[in-house]
Amino acid sequence: MDKEEQIKDFFKDKGVDLSQVKGLENGSNIFKGLNKQDALKALNLYQELGISILGGDVLCIKNDGSIEYTSDSWHVDILENESRSQFLKRSVSESYSYISKYAPSSLRENSILFDIVPDLKI
């Protein structure tokens, strides 16, 4: 199974489809908002596959079931003289730290979704 198939397999039964929120016509296996637990698992998968993380956005599920972006996000840029393998480790580590520590007082924990942006040059 290649990288793209492994990612699609991981996402097929997880998360909330974000294609409408992102303004896309069709649903996607990859454009999904993940709860904290699944987002952390996704980061582990990306690291195993050698895929760096460029950052991500935080969304929330409102009481009426609609989904909207919060103003919270993170990004990771490659540093000057940083190797791809160093960037991979650091990008996953920084993303893991952001997601695991994210806990705003104004949102219910189970209403928070993470939209991870991997460096998908598959």
N, C-alpha and C positions, 0 to 999 in steps of 0.2 A: 504494500500500500504506500503510495507516494505521500508527500507532505500535505498537499491540498486535500486528498481523500481522508487523511487522518484528522485534519481540522474539521472538515465537513461532518465526519462521523462523530466527533466530539460534540459539535454544536447541534446535531439533528434533534436531540430530545432535551435540549437545555435552553433556557433563556426566553426572552420575549423578542419577537420579530420587530426590528427597528426600521424596516424598509420604508414604512409610511412616515415615520418621524424624520427620516433622512431625506424624504421626498423622492424615493425610488418607486418605480412602477410595480415591480414584482418582489415577492418575498425572497429571502436569501438565507442560506444556512449559516452565513458568516456574520451578517449584520444583526447581531442579537445583543440585547442588554442582559447582562448576567448578574445574578445575586452575588453577594460577597464570596460565598463558598465556591461557587462555580467559576467566578472570575479568578480566584487564586489557583484553582485547578487548571484553568486555561493558561495562566502564566507558566505553570510547570510544564504543560504540553509544549508551549512555544519554545521554552528553553531546551527541552529534550530534542525538538526539531531544529534547533539552531536559528530560531527566528527572533530577532530583536523587537523590542517594543518602542514605538515612537511616542506613546502617551495614551491618553484616553479622556473620556468625558463621563460625567456623572449625570444620571437621569433619575427622575422619580415618577412613580405611579401615583397619580392623584386619586382622590376619593371617588371620582366619577369614572375611573378606569383609564383615562387618557394618560399619555406619557409625555413629559416635557423635560428638556434639558435644564439642569440647575446651572448656576454660573461657575460651578466647580469643575476643574479639569487638571490634568498634569501633562507634562511633556518631557521627553528625554532627548537631548541632542548628543551626537557623537562629539567627543572632545578632540582637540588637536592632538595628534600623535597617539590616539587611542586605537588599538587594533579592533577588528570586528569582533573577535572573541571577548575582549575586555568590555566592549560596548554591549554585547549580548548579556553578559553577566550583570553589568551595572544597570542596564535598562530593565531587566527583569526584577532585580533587587529593589530598585527605586519604585517601580510599579507595585511590587508586592507590598512594600512599606506603605505607600500611599493608600492602597485599597484596604489593607488590614487595619490601618489606623483611622480610616474615614468613619466618622460617627457624628454627623451634625445633630444638634439638639432639636432642631425644628422638624426633622423628618423621622418617620417610623423606620426602623431598621429593615423591615420586610418590604418597604416601598422603594428602596434604593436599588438602582441598576447601574452597572458599569459597562461602558462601551469602550473596549480595549482596541487600540489601533496598532496592529502588528506591522512590521516592515515586511510586507508580503511580496517579496521578489522571488516567487516560487518558479 
